Structures are given as C-alpha cells and as structure tokens.
C-alpha cells in the first residue's frame, strides 16, 4: 500500500516516503518504485469512475438508491426474485444483477436498468471529485497519455460528470453499463472496447480502479492495474483480490507523474 505520509510519521515498509519536499532525502520504497514504473509505462489509462475520479454518490447515497430500487421491485410484485442479501445490500447493482440472473433479457431488467441510469444522472450534480483527480487527469492527458472511462455505472452518467468538471476533452472514450448485465466488470468487455477504440497496446495500458471487479477485468484484458483505496475496507478488499500496487491518494499518482525523468 502506497500511503500519503503524515508529517514525519512512518507507518512501516509500505509507507510512501517520497514527497516533493523529500525526494532527494528519503529512500524510495519498493511500493513507490512499482507505482513509478506503472505510471512511466502507461501510454493508455482506463479509469473506473466512481472512486478514482469521483464519489458519484456523495450527495445521493448508493444505499438510498439501492433501497429505492428494492422498493420499486416490490411495487412491481417481483420481490420474490431477490435474495435476502440482494434486498439488504447497499449497492444497487446487487438487486439489478439479481433480477437479471433470474429474468435475463426481460423488459423488467431493461426498465430497472433505465431507472438506475436516471438515478445516477441525478447523483452527478452532487458528486464529489476525488482529491487530486482533476489535476492528475489534466496533467497526464497534457503529456499525451490517452484516457477512457470503463465503468459499471451508466456511460451517460460518466459523460455528464466529466462534462461538469470540464474534462470532456480528456475522455473521448466512455464505456459503461449496458442492458446486458453479463458484460459488467469483472467481464472485461468495456475495457476491451476502450482498448480497441484507442488503438491501445494492452502491455502499455493501465487500469485504475477501486474494486476487486476492476482488478479481475484488468487481468482478463491483459492490462496492468493500480488500485485506489480511500479507506481501510477498500484496501483490504483490493489486497485480498491480489492487487500489488494500491494508493490511498490520487495525489501520490500525481507526484509520481511529476517525478518522472
């Protein structure tokens, strides 16, 4: 885990010690070196949206949307399609996937997916940018690295968010959830679409994500992976999934970019 240091406190061998102020006085850890290598070798970057770029549901919580989706399914008389775990999950994708698994390709799935897309679009106006993400995106893009968004959220919501931050020029390719929910990550479908559209070389492509499904999709697509964990739970999940390089701040990626030779 590459961490942002707090003062002079050292948390152990995984703590990032390299900062703009201490680049020439502190040792470079193995984690920091791996981060620098990922950044240096990336010519194409695939971004998950909710996490690395923003907290999409900061003002319209995902657990609230999940509850509203379960209520809608109940109102349609389809509550029996859901497991108890799907009914109580804080992630609206769980209930949506549950209905899809039992009624694949149905009009019900289409209706619920469109309903969720509208809620995600509503969430955009109250989304919170991930600290340091905007300057990182602009700086990296200005260096000629090409970007795409590959998200399990609706592409419409992702496009609306980057437009709200005046980042549209940085993201000419946006791929998100389709009515065929089997194509959501960990399926690499959206990553492979982006790679093809950009004319990218997988060996020169990096995926940045905050979920195990992002890592799994990256592996299946044959691209490198950088994990972003804004809290200990996210870090634990990514580590258990096998992520080798994880940052707790996008500012560390920006520092690594600025420290490139």
N, C-alpha and C positions, 0 to 999 in steps of 0.2 A: 504494500500500500504506500503510495507516494503521498505524503501529507504536507499541508502547509504548516510551517513551523510557527510556534507561538513564542515570541521573544527568544530567549536563549535556551528554552527547554528542549531537551532531546528525548523523544519517546522510544528510542531504540534503533536497531539497524534498518528498519523500514522507513524511518523518518527522513523526509526531504530536508537536506541541509543547504542546498544551493538556492540562493535568492539573488536578486540583482545586486544587493549590497554586499553579499558574501561570496560571490562567485569565485574569487581568487584566494579566499582564505579558508574555505571549508571543503572537506573531502566530498567527492561525488559518490553517492551510494549506488549499489547495483540497480536498485529500482529506478533511480534517477537516470542512470545510463540507458536503461531499457526504454524509458519514456523518451529520452532524447533520440534514440535510434528509431522509434516508431514515428516520431514527428519528422525526422530528417528523411526517412524513406517514403513518406506518404506523398503521392502525387495526386491522389484522388481520396476524398474523405466522404464516407457515408455517415450521416448523422441521424441518430434517433432524435425525435423532437422533445417529447415530454421527459425531461431530465437534463440532458446535456445542453439543450438550447433554452428551455424554459420550464417552469412549473405550470403546465397548462391549466391545472385545476386549482390553482392557488386561491381564486376567488369564488369558484363554483366547485366545491369539493367532489372528488370522484366517488366517495362513499355516498354522497347525497344523490348523485346521478344514478349510481347502482341501485339505491333504494327506490328511486322513481321508476327505473326500468323494471324492477321486480313487481312493483305495484301495477305497472301497465300490463305486464304479462298476466297478472292475476285478473285484472279487469277484462282481459280478453278470454278469460276462462281457461288459460293454458298453464296455470300454476303447477300442475302435475308434471310438467315437462322438466322442472328444475329439481336438482338435489338440494338437500339442506345446506350444503356448503355453498352452492351457487346462489341460494336465496340470501345468505348472510354475508357474502363476500363484499369487500369494499371496492372491488374492481368491476365495473360494468361489463367488461369483456367476458367475465366468467359466466354471467347469465346469458349473454348473447351467444357465446360458444355452446353453452348447454342446450339452448333451443336449436341451434344449428346441427348439433350432433344427433338430435332426435327427429328433426324435421329439415334435413338438408335440402337447400334449393327451394324451400317453400316461400309462399308470399308472406308468411309470418316473419321469416328471417329477414326478408327484404324490408318489410315495414319497420322492424326493430332496428335494423342497421341504419336506415334513414333517420329514424328517431334519434339514435345516438349521435349521428353526424350533426344534427341540428343542435344538440346539447353541447357538443364540442365546439361548434361555431360560436355558441353563446358564451362559452368559457373563455374564448380568445380575448375578449375585451377586458377580462380581469386576470389574465395570465401574468405571471411574474417572470421576468427574464432571469435566467441563471446567472449569478455573478460572474463577470468577466467573459461571458459567452459572446456578447456583441462585439467587443474589441478584438477578441480572438478570431471570430469569423471574418471580420473586415481585414484584419492584418494578414491572415493566412490566405484569404482569397486574393488580396492585392499582390501576393507573391506568385500567383499563377496556379495555385493548387485548386482543383476543380471539386465542387461540392454537389451532393444530392442529399435529400432527406428521404430516409427509409423508415417509416413509422407504422405502428399498428393503429394509430389514430387516423381519422379521415384526412385524405390529401387536401380536401377543401379547407379544413381547419389549419393544417400546417401552412398552406399557402397564405391563408388570411393572417396568421401570426407573423410570418416573416415580412409580409407587406406592412403590417402595423409597426414593425421595427425598421422599416426602410432597408430590408436586407434581401429584397426580391432578386436583385441582380447577382447576389452571391449564390442563389439557389435556383438555377434554371431547371433543375430536375427535382420533382417532388413525387414520391410514391407512397401511398398509404393503403389503408384497409379497403378491400373490395367486398362485394356481396358474397363472394366465395371465401368464407372464413377459414377454409383449409389452407389458404395462401398467406395467412398471417404468420409473422415470426412465431416460432422458430423456423418455419418454412423460409428458405432463402429467396423466395420469388421476388420480393420488392428489391432486394439487394442485386439480384441478377438482372432485373430490369434496368436499374440505375447503371450498373457496370456496362451493360450493352449500350445504353443511350449515350454515355460519356465516352465510349470507346476506351474504357479503362482496362488496365492490366491488373488482374487480381493481386499479383505479387507487389504492386505499388499502391494498393488500396488499403485504407484503414477504416474500420467501423468504430464509431464512438457510441456506446450505449450504457444504460444503467440497469439492465435486466438480464437474467440468465438466457432468456429467449433471444436477446440481441447477440450474445456470445455464440449461442448454438447456430443461429443463422449465419453469422460471420464464418464460423468453421465450415459449414456446409458450402458456403460460397467461395471458400479458399482465400479469405482476406484476413489481415491482421486485426486485432481487437484491442481497444483501450476502454477500460471500464471507468465510469464516473459514479461515485458513491457519495451522496450528500449526507448520509447518516450511517451509523454502525450496522443497521439492519441490511441496508443496501450492500454494504461492504461484505457482510457475512454471506449473503446470497451469491454475490459475484465470486467470492473466493471458493465457496463450495462448488460452484459450477466450473471452476478451473481457470478463472481469469488470472493472467500472470502479471498484468500491469493495471493498477487501479489508482485513480487520483481522487482526492476529496475536494478539489477546487479546480475549476477550469482555468484559474489564474496560473496554475502550475504548467499547464499546456502552453499558455501564452508566454511564460517565462522561458520554457524550453525552446519555443519558436524563436524568441528574441535572442537566445544564446547560441543559435546555430552559427557555425563559422561562415 
